[in-house]
Amino acid sequence: MNTHKTLRAFTKLAIGTALAMGLAGATLSAAQTKTDVSLGIVLEPPHLDPTAGAAAAIDEVTYANVFEGLTRIGPNGEVLPALAKSWEISEDGLTYTFRLQDDVRFHDGTDFNAEDVKFSLDRARSADSTNAQKPLFEAIESVEVVAPDTVQVVLSRPVGGFLFNLGWGDAVIVAPESADSNKTQPVGTGPFAFDRWVKGQEISLKRFEDYWGEPAALEAAQFKIIADPNAAFAAMMSGDVDAFPNFPAPETLMQFETDPRFTVSVGSTEGETILAMNNANGPLANALVRQAISHAINKQALIEGAMFGRGTPIGSHFAPHHPAYTDLTGTYPFDPDKAKELLAEAGFADGFTATLKLPPPQYARRGGELIRSDLQKVGIELEIVPLEWAQWLTEVFREKNYDFTIVSHTEPMDIGIYARDDYYFNYDNPEFKELISALNAETDKEKRYDLMRQAQEMITADAVNVFLFQLGKTGVWNAELEGLWENAPIQANDITKVHWKN
């Protein structure tokens, strides 16, 4: 497959479609008359309960908009108050006392209080919890209601990033009256309430008039599901959507950059994009084979071919914008001959065959073709298996029925996933687990940073996965729109401050 020729044809098709529809000269509607916003999203969430699913698409609709936690992550990655207006931490770092906001109600009219916090945290850490990030709550020993507006959380050991952890979408506060139906009828405390979901088309939110905090400027928002890059280009050009916070067609950005009707925003994300390998499966259980694969892939060509240059090379599972980042990109330089040597040393001089299961995002589908070509040159034959998102979550993430896959891990500061038992990488290194345990207990910033650097070096030395690039956040929106995030320190499309210029 000639990938570059295919992508050039795709670009011409996208532009041609817009011109044929008479969209190139279209003017966007007068911004000052608008009271709602329409956002494009690539993936339809499997459901709308962030406490019961790993898909980033859930948080992209609900985080800060519908659901809130005790804390929240701000646009620069900082920890901010949310349902907790303040907190105190004991000297030993084990007891957190949270003071809650006043006069908070859930969207169904029920009152929010400390009992809801206890219910939510106990539910997340329970033995039968379905929370995708259950380890975030593992250190909680008890949650006690001190008063209707005060809750006390006692930890079994210090957790340096506990307040940050409580800002994840997985830690939002839900009510016992509505928790079981949040997948289809989400009820939170945020400035927007769920309105309707037209499967395969859009999810609509409406402003919650009884919101406890600063009311949203927008009266409504529609999240339109547009997976096809060609359709995303046409939707933006026509004004069918006002914004695409994560635009899926980077090859067409030049058209938007030269058009004064649009703002093109290029920021960073927490999205480490990896060629994940099942470390317990056949040849991939051998570290030499994994190292060979890391040498066999031309990562810069992948960034150029799949992302049109909009990606930052990485050498480990860590965001380059973090102060503890260690540049390990030179550990496995592109070297097919070295890859062949390592394969021969591992007993696979003739290569082997394997499957590459790909989720829907274009970085995965485009990147998969380039990686298959690179690995074929060192004797590894890949069968590409395209999967829908729900299939990927079942087959790869839960059942671990795969050899290779490509995915962006967009959770913040998530290097600790490599220490989890039964995680889909099937990586089992007792030394790494001890390292992450030490990191979780450490509260001194510089000591934490040193441990983070050691963690990066260890998983790179073991070649657990092939670390490809840090996913860039490229947004396109109406130039009259303000308040969308440039960077993505957490997987979210926070519209709480979005408004049209006056």
N, C-alpha and C positions, 0 to 999 in steps of 0.2 A: 504494500500500500504506500503510495506517495503522499505522505502526510501533509507536506507543505503545499502541494498542488491542490489537495482536497480542501485545505483551509483557505487558500486563495479563492477557490470556487465558492466556498461557503460565504466569504466576505462579499463577493460580487452578488451572490444570491440575496444576501441580507439587504444590501443597498438597493439592488434592483427591485426587490419586493416593496421597499418603502417608496421608491420613485413611482412604481406602477400603481400604487394605491393613492398617489397624489399627496404623499405625506411630507415630502422634502421641504415644501414651502409652507407647511401648516404653521399657524401661530397658536401658541398655548393660550388657554382661556385666561381672562384677567385674574391674576392671583388674588387681588384684594377682595374678590367676591367669594372666594372659596372658604369653606369652614371644615372641609374634610381633606384627607390625603389618601392617595392610592399608591401602595408600595408593591413592587414586584419581588417575589421570592422564588428561588429555583426549586426547592423541595417542599412537597406537602408533608406536614408532620404526620406521624402515624396516629397521634392523638394529641390532646392539649394539656396533659398533666405533667409538669416538669419534675414532679417527685416520683414518677413511675416510668421513666424512659430515658434512654441515652441519646436520642436523636437531637442534634443541635437545632433542627427545624422547630422543635417545640418552644425552646427559649426564644427563638427569633421572632415569635409572635407574642409570647406571653410574658417574658421577663420584664419586670418593672412596669409594664403596661397593665397586665391583668393581676399578676401575683407579685407579692412583696415578701421579703424576708426580714429578719431582725436588722441586718445590715444589707447594704447593696454595694456593688462595684461601680464606680464612676467612670466617665469617659477616658480618664487617664490611668485607670487601674487602681485608683485609691479606694480605701474602705470608707464608706459614708454611712451615717445613720439612716435607718428606714423605719420599720415599725418599732424599733428600739430608738428612743431619742437620746439615750445616754447609757453608759455602762461603767462599772467599776470592776477591777481585777485584783484579786488578793495577791499579797506579796509572793506567795509560793506559786502563783500562776495557775492554780487549780480551780478557783471559784470565780465565776463571772456573774455579776448581778446586773440585770438589764431593767431599766425603767422604760416603760412602754408609752407610745403616743396616746394622747387623749382623744376620746370621741371617734374612734375608728369603727367602721361598720363593714361587713362583707357585702358583696353585691346583692345578696338575697335579703338584706335588711337585718341579719343577725349581728349582734355585737361581737367585737373582737376584744379579747382580754388574755390574761396570763394562762388561763386554762387551754386556750387554743395553741399557745406556744408549747406548752407541755405536751398536748396531744400530738402536735406535728413532729416535735423532736423525738418523742418516744416511738411514734409510728415509723419514722425514718430509720431508727436504730434497732427496731424489733427483730426477732429471729425470722419472722415471715415477711420482712420488708421487701418490697420490689424496687426500692430506690436504686437507680443505676450507680450512684456514688455513695453507697452505704459506708465505705471506709471513712468518709468525712465525719461521721458521727460515732466512730468506733470507740473513741476515748471518753465519750460521755458516760459518767457513772450514774448520775441522777439529775432529774429536772424537777424542781420544786416550785410551787406557786407560793410566793411570800405574801402577795396582796393582788387584787385584781389588775393592778398596773405594774406589778413587779414579779420577775421570775428569776430564779437562781439556778445556774447550771454548774454542776460540779464535775470536774474531769478526773480520770484515774491517773493521768500523767499530764505534764505541760504540753501544750500544742502551740507552737510558735505562730502558726497561721490560722488560729481558730476563728478570729473575727472575719478574716478573708473567706474561710470556708463557709461561714454562715451567709455570705453574700452570693453564693452560687444559686442558680435556679433550682437545683435539687434540694435546697434548704428553705424554700419559701414556706410561709405559714398558711395552712389550710384549716378549714373548720370541720369538726366531726359530722355536722349535718349534711355537708356536701362533698366530703372527700371522695366517697366512692363513685361519684358521677362526674368528677372533674375531667375525665378523659374526653367526654363529649359535651359537657355543659360546665365549663370551668367557672368557679366562683372564688374570686380573690378579694383583695382589699385595695387594688390599684386604681389609678385614675381613669381606667377604661374597663368597661364590662363587656363580656362576650355578647354578641348579637346573633350571628348565625354563621353556619359553615355549609357552603355548597361544595360538596366533595369534588375534587378535581379542578375547581375553579377559584374560589376565594373564601377567606375567613374575614368576617366583619366584626369590628369592635365599635362601641359607642361610649361617649363620655359618661362617666359615673358622676352624677350631680351631687351625691352626698360624700364625695371624697374628702378625707380628713385633712389632706395637705393642700398645696397649691394646685388649683384646678388646671386641667389641660386646656390649652388654647384651642385645640381641635375639637369639633363636635363628634367626629367619626373617623374611622380609618378602615381601609380595605387592604388586606394582604392577598394579592392576586398571584396564583401559582402559575409560573411561566417557566417551564423547564428547558424549552428549546431556545438556544441562543439567537437564532434567526427571528423568532417571535418576540424575544426580549428587545431586540434592536427596533423592530417595527413598533412595539408597544410604547417605547420611549419616544420615538420620533413622532408618533401620532398624538401623544399626550394621553393615551389610554391609561398609562401609569405616570404618576408624578415623580417617582423615585425608584431606583433600583440600588439599595444600599450595598449589595454585593453583585455587581453586574457580571453576567456569565459569558460575555463575548468580548474579550479584551482586544481582539483583532479589529473591532469597529470603533474603538475609543477615539481615534483621530477625528472621526466625523463629529463627535460630541465636543471635543476640545476646541474645535474651530467654529463652533456654533454658539453664539452668545446667549441662546435660550437655555443653555445647560451649564451646570457646575459639574466638573469632574474632580472627584476627591480621591487621592491615592494615599492610603495609610497602611498601618501594619495590623496584624492579627496575632492571636495566640495559636494559629493553625499550623502546627508542624505536619507537613505532608510527607508521608512515609510509604515506602514499599514494605508493608508488613509481611513478616515471614512466620509461619507456624514452626516454632523452634523445637517441637516434639515430633515433627512429621518427616519421616524418611531422610533423604540427604540433608534437609534443612536442620536436622538435629546436630549436625557437625558444624562447629564454629568455622572451620576452614572453608567450608562450602559457602557459608554466609559472608565471610570475608571476600571470597572470590566474587560473589555476586555484587558486593559493594564496589569492587574494582571494575567490574564489567559494564557498569552503567555510566553513561556520559551525562552527568547531572546538569551541566550548563546547557548542553544541547536540549535536554528535556525542558528546562526552563524557557528556552527560546522557542522550542517547537510546540509545547503544550500551553504555555502561559504568555507567549509573545514577549518574553523578557521580564514579565512582572512577577518576580518571585526572588527571594533572597536565599542563596545556598546556605545549608546548615550541615553540621557534622555530628549532631546529636539531637536528642529530643528536648530542645530548649530554644526559647525565643531570643533572637539576636538583640532585641531592644532591652532585655533584662540586664541589670548591672552585674549579675553573676555569670553571664554567658561566657563560655570558653570556645574559642574558634578552633574547631576540630575538623574543619572542611578538608584539610590536607592529609588526613589519616588514610583515606582510601582514594587516591587520585585515579582518574580514568586510565586504566592500564589493562587491556584485554589479555596481553601476554602473561602478566602477573596472575590474572584470573585463571587462565588455563593451567598455570603451574600449581596454583593452590587446589584446583579441582583434581588434578592428577595426584597431588600429595594426599588428598582426602580419599582417593580411590575411585574417582569419577572422571577419569581421563576422557571417556567417551560421552560425558555429559549425562543428562537424564531428562525426563519429561515431567511436567507439573501443570497445575491449573492456576490461572490468574483470574480471580473473581472480582469484577469491577462494579462499584456502585454507580449511580447515575451522573454525578457531577462531571463536567467536561474535563477538569484537570485529571480525573481518573481515566476516563474513556480515551482522551487524546494521549495521555501519558502512557497508558497501557500498551498502545501500539508501538511507541518508541522503545519502551523497555523490552517488549517481546523481540524487537529487532536486535537490540544490543545483546540480549542473552543468547539469542540464536547463534551469534557470531562466536560464542565460547562453548557451544554445544548443548545449551539448555533450551529445550523446546517447550514453549508455553501454549496451552490452550486457553484462549480468552473466553470467559463466561460472563456476559453482562447480566447484572442483577438489578431489580428494582430495590428501592431503599428498604422496604419491609423484608424482602428476601435476604438482603445483605445482613440486616440485624439478626435474623434468625440463623442463617447458615454459617456466617462468618463470626459475628460478635458473640452470639450465645452458644451455638453448637460447635464452633471451632472446626467446621468442616471445610477446610481450605488449605492451600499451599501458600499462595501469594495473594495479596490484595493491595490496593492503593487507597489511602484515605487520609484526610486532614483531621488531626486531633485538635479541636478548637477549644477544649477546656483550658482554663488558665492554670499555669504552674502545675502541670500534671505529670511530671517525670515520675512521681510516686506510683503510677499505674504499673511500672515494671516490677514493683515489689509485690503485686497482688497475686495471691494464689488463684489458679484457675482463670487468669485473664487470657484473652484470646491469643496473645503472643505465645503462650505456653513457655515463658522464660522463667527459669527457676534457679536463682543464684542466692544462696544464704547470705553471702557477704553483702550483696546489694540490699537485701532486706534489712540487715543490721544497719547499713548506712542510712537508709530512709527512716528507720526507727529513731536513729540519732538526730536526723534532721527534724523530724516531727516534734521531738522533745526540746530542741534548742530554741531559745528565744532571742539570743544575741544576734544581731543582724549580720555582722561580719563572719561570725562562726557559721551561721546558716549558709551564707554565700560560699564559704569554703567547702562545706558538705555538698552543696549543689554542684560545684565544679567537679568534685570527686565522682558524683553520681553520673554526670555527663561523660566523664572519661571512661567509667566502667562499662556502661552499656555500649559505648562506641568500640571499646576494645573487644567486647564480646560479639560485635556486629549483630546485635539482636534484630535490628531492622536496617533497611537502607534509608538513611535520612536524606531526603531529596531537596526540599526547599521549604521556606516559611511562606505560607500563603499570604499574598498581599490582599488588602481590602481596597478594592476599586469600586467606588460608588459613582453613580450618575443620577443627577436629579435636576428638577426645574430650578433655574437660577433664582427664582423668587421664593424658594423654600429655604428655611433656616432651622437649625437645631438638630440635624442628624449628626451622628458620630462620624468622625474621620477615621479613627482607629477602632479596633475591636478587642479591648482587653478581656472581654467576656462575650460569649455567643449571644448577641442580642441585637434587636432593632428597636432601641429605646425611642419612643415617640413622645415621651412625657413633656419635652421642651420644644417640640417641633411646632412651627408656626409659619404662616405666610407673611411676607413683608407687607407693611402698610403703605 
